[in-house]
Amino acid sequence: TGAYNWRPSLLHQFPEQERAMKRILSLCLSLFLLSFAALANAGEPTPPALAARAWLLYDIGSNQILTQQGADERIEPASLTKLMTAYVTFSALKAKTISMNQQVMVSENARKSSLDGSRMFIMPGMPVSVEELVQGMIVQSGNDACVALAELIAGSETAFVSRMNAEAKRLGLKNSQFRNATGLTADGHYMSPHDLALLSAAIIRDFPEYFHFYSQKEFTYNKIRQPNRNRLLFIDP
């Protein structure tokens, strides 16, 4: 009881300290109220200015968009089309309709498909394994590898593209439509940044056993060594 009564009496002996404490508490309360008001009025964050027409920052863990600009705008995906080509290929591997060590005879059509774009330099009549084609598709962004896989899985690129569009619908990609397996410019061939994020998340979720190919920095085929076209692999360890 004596100790309890001593503390307030001690505080009253130092009125300057008491006033200072009150000022500090008042300042802390003011800062808290200002911060709370700022958070309450913040609303949507202002997207940063980027040199891109459409983009988004997507958190795969919580399945939410953190910030974006034109996330649902339909744009030409170019070689990002190969994400869907890979998804359909991984589905065929999982269903065991094809296997990684399976040997594929390359068609002249597959070779011609890469004359105007990136390629892994497969040769008609020369056998190549599915695993090599997968690496050629992902690491080297090879158009020839994509067409060779499409013909193996579906019989033709046209039939394969039908599977791509069916998978897009099943995955809930509302602003995506494919005309080819490579990403070459074509009327009616488009994706949105939001759909690309959902598709990327689906690859990570559904096929973790194949996701390591996306971190492979280089691949050599037919004595031609090519680096991965994803420059982030070389910029950020």
C-alpha positions in Angstrom: 0.0 0.0 0.0 2.8 2.3 0.8 4.5 1.7 -2.6 1.2 2.3 -4.4 0.7 5.7 -2.7 4.3 6.7 -3.3 4.2 6.6 -7.1 1.6 9.3 -7.7 3.2 11.5 -5.0 6.5 11.2 -6.8 5.0 12.2 -10.1 3.5 15.3 -8.6 7.0 16.3 -7.5 8.0 16.6 -11.1 5.3 18.6 -12.9 7.4 19.3 -16.0 7.8 15.6 -16.6 4.1 15.1 -16.2 3.3 17.9 -18.7 5.9 16.4 -21.2 4.3 13.0 -20.9 0.9 14.4 -21.6 2.2 16.2 -24.7 3.8 13.0 -26.0 0.6 11.1 -25.4 -1.4 13.8 -27.2 1.0 13.8 -30.1 0.8 10.0 -30.5 -3.0 10.1 -30.4 -3.0 12.9 -33.1 -0.7 10.9 -35.3 -2.8 7.8 -34.9 -6.0 9.6 -35.8 -4.3 11.2 -38.9 -3.0 7.8 -40.0 -6.5 6.2 -39.5 -8.1 9.0 -41.5 -5.6 8.7 -44.3 -6.2 4.9 -44.6 -10.0 5.4 -44.5 -9.8 7.9 -47.4 -7.1 6.1 -49.4 -9.4 4.0 -51.6 -7.8 2.5 -54.7 -4.0 3.0 -54.9 -2.8 5.1 -57.8 -1.1 2.8 -60.3 2.6 3.8 -61.0 3.4 5.1 -64.5 4.9 2.3 -66.6 5.9 2.2 -70.3 3.2 -0.4 -71.1 -0.3 -0.2 -72.4 -1.8 -2.8 -70.1 -0.3 -4.6 -67.0 -1.1 -5.8 -63.5 0.6 -6.9 -60.3 -0.9 -10.1 -59.1 -0.5 -11.9 -55.8 -0.8 -15.6 -56.4 -0.9 -16.5 -52.7 -4.1 -14.5 -52.0 -5.4 -14.6 -55.6 -5.9 -10.9 -55.8 -4.8 -8.0 -58.0 -2.7 -5.5 -56.1 -2.6 -2.8 -58.8 -3.2 -2.7 -62.5 -3.8 -0.7 -65.7 -6.0 -2.1 -68.4 -5.9 -5.6 -66.9 -8.8 -6.9 -69.0 -7.7 -5.2 -72.2 -7.4 -7.6 -75.1 -3.8 -7.4 -76.6 -1.6 -9.4 -78.8 0.2 -11.8 -76.4 3.0 -12.7 -78.9 5.2 -15.5 -77.4 3.3 -15.4 -74.1 0.9 -17.5 -76.1 3.3 -20.3 -75.4 2.1 -20.4 -71.8 -1.1 -22.0 -73.1 0.8 -24.2 -75.5 2.8 -25.4 -72.5 -0.4 -25.9 -70.4 -2.0 -28.1 -73.0 1.3 -30.0 -73.4 1.7 -30.5 -69.7 -1.9 -31.8 -69.6 -1.1 -34.4 -72.3 2.0 -35.5 -70.3 -0.1 -35.8 -67.1 -2.7 -37.8 -69.0 0.1 -40.0 -70.3 -0.9 -39.6 -74.0 2.7 -38.5 -74.6 5.9 -39.0 -72.5 9.0 -36.9 -72.0 11.3 -39.6 -73.5 9.1 -40.1 -76.6 10.8 -39.5 -79.9 9.1 -37.2 -82.4 9.6 -37.1 -86.2 9.7 -33.4 -87.2 7.5 -32.4 -90.1 8.4 -29.9 -92.8 5.4 -27.8 -91.6 7.0 -27.5 -88.1 10.3 -26.3 -89.7 8.5 -23.7 -91.9 6.5 -22.3 -89.0 9.7 -20.9 -87.4 11.2 -19.2 -90.5 9.8 -15.8 -89.4 10.5 -16.1 -85.7 12.4 -17.7 -82.9 13.3 -21.4 -83.2 15.2 -24.3 -81.7 16.4 -25.5 -85.1 14.8 -28.9 -85.3 15.2 -30.6 -88.7 12.6 -32.5 -90.7 13.0 -36.2 -90.5 15.3 -35.9 -87.6 13.9 -37.4 -84.3 13.8 -35.2 -81.2 12.5 -36.0 -77.8 9.4 -34.5 -76.2 11.6 -33.2 -73.3 13.9 -31.4 -75.8 10.8 -29.9 -77.5 9.5 -28.7 -74.2 12.8 -27.0 -73.5 12.9 -25.6 -77.0 9.4 -24.2 -76.5 10.0 -22.6 -73.0 13.7 -21.7 -72.9 14.3 -20.8 -76.6 10.7 -19.8 -77.4 10.9 -22.0 -80.4 8.0 -21.7 -82.8 9.1 -24.9 -84.5 9.0 -26.8 -81.1 5.5 -25.5 -80.5 4.2 -26.8 -83.9 5.9 -30.1 -83.5 4.3 -30.6 -80.1 0.9 -29.5 -81.4 1.1 -32.0 -84.3 2.2 -34.8 -81.9 -0.6 -34.1 -79.4 -3.6 -33.2 -81.6 -2.6 -34.3 -85.1 -2.4 -30.7 -86.4 -1.9 -27.2 -85.2 -5.5 -26.4 -86.0 -6.8 -29.2 -83.8 -4.3 -28.2 -81.1 -5.6 -24.6 -81.1 -9.1 -25.9 -80.5 -7.8 -27.5 -77.3 -6.1 -24.3 -76.3 -9.4 -22.4 -76.6 -11.2 -25.1 -74.7 -8.7 -24.9 -71.8 -9.0 -21.1 -71.8 -12.7 -21.4 -71.4 -12.4 -24.1 -68.6 -9.8 -21.9 -66.7 -12.2 -18.9 -66.9 -10.0 -16.8 -69.2 -12.7 -14.4 -70.4 -10.5 -12.3 -72.7 -8.4 -14.9 -74.5 -8.7 -16.4 -77.9 -6.1 -18.3 -79.8 -5.5 -18.8 -83.6 -2.1 -20.5 -83.4 0.2 -22.3 -81.0 3.2 -19.9 -81.4 1.9 -16.4 -80.9 2.5 -15.1 -84.4 0.2 -12.1 -85.2 -3.3 -13.2 -86.4 -6.7 -11.7 -86.5 -8.7 -12.7 -83.4 -5.6 -13.8 -81.5 -5.5 -12.1 -78.1 -5.2 -12.3 -74.3 -5.5 -9.9 -71.4 -2.9 -9.3 -68.7 -5.4 -10.7 -66.2 -5.9 -13.9 -68.2 -2.1 -14.2 -68.4 -1.8 -14.0 -64.7 -4.5 -16.6 -64.2 -2.9 -18.9 -66.7 0.5 -18.5 -65.1 -1.0 -19.3 -61.7 -2.6 -22.4 -63.2 0.7 -23.7 -64.5 2.3 -23.3 -61.1 -0.7 -24.9 -59.3 -1.4 -27.7 -61.7 2.1 -28.7 -63.0 4.7 -27.9 -60.3 6.8 -30.8 -61.6 7.4 -29.0 -64.9 7.7 -25.4 -63.6 11.5 -25.7 -63.2 11.9 -25.4 -67.0 11.0 -21.7 -66.7 14.1 -21.1 -64.6 16.4 -22.8 -67.0 18.9 -20.2 -68.2 20.0 -21.9 -71.5 19.5 -24.9 -73.7 21.6 -26.4 -76.4 20.1 -28.3 -79.3 21.6 -29.2 -82.7 24.9 -27.8 -81.4 23.3 -24.4 -81.1 23.3 -22.8 -77.6 20.6 -20.3 -76.8 19.9 -18.4 -73.6 16.5 -18.1 -72.0 14.6 -15.1 -73.4 13.4 -14.1 -70.0 16.0 -11.5 -69.0 14.8 -11.4 -65.4 16.7 -14.7 -64.9 19.9 -12.9 -65.5 19.1 -9.6 -63.8 17.7 -10.9 -60.5 19.3 -14.0 -58.8 
